[in-house]
Amino acid sequence: MLNGKKIVVSVTGCSPAVQALNLIGELKKHHADVYVVMTENATNFVTPLMLQRSVDHPIQIQSFDPPKTWDNSHTSLSQKTDLLLIAPASANILGKAANGISDDLLSTTIMSMRGPKVIATHINDMMYNSPSVLRNVQTLKNDGFIFVENGNLEHPSYFPSIDRIVNAVLKVLVNED
C-alpha cells in the first residue's frame, strides 16, 4: 500500500522510543521506504545502532554531521519525503514545532517539510495538561499537523498503538493518491 512512499520516522526522547523499532517494521511491511531522524535525547532510550538495523538508510541525529552518503542532487530529506511521522513526540518537540524553533535536525526538518506531518505523542499527564502544551497542540492542529489519537480518554497523551499509527499513515498517504 505504501509502495515507494518515503516516510521519515522521527524519534524523540521518551520511553516509547524503543517502539519505533516495531513501527518501522510495520511500515516496511507496507513497503514504505523508511528514513530515521532521532533527537539526541532519543539516544538515551533506543540506540542508533538498533534503529539502523531496521532501515536501509543512515540514521540522522545531528544537523552538522558529515554526510554518510552523498546526494548529488543536494535534495534535503524534507524535500524528498512523502510524510513526516514523529513517534513518539515529546512536549519539547511540540513546543519547538508550534513556535518555529529549529535548533536541531528534527526541528529543522519539521520546519522545512511541506508534506503531511503526523504526530503520535507520549507526554505525561501533568505536562500534557499544562496550558502551554495544550496551546502548542492546538496551534499544531491549526497548522495542519495530524495527531494520532490513542483511544484512552483518561490518558489521551500516551503513545498510541502501532496499529493506530500505521492506520493514520495509511489514511493520509493512500487518500493522497
Order of alpha helices (4+ residues) and beta strands (2+ residues): beta-alpha-beta-alpha-beta-alpha-alpha-beta-alpha-alpha-beta-alpha
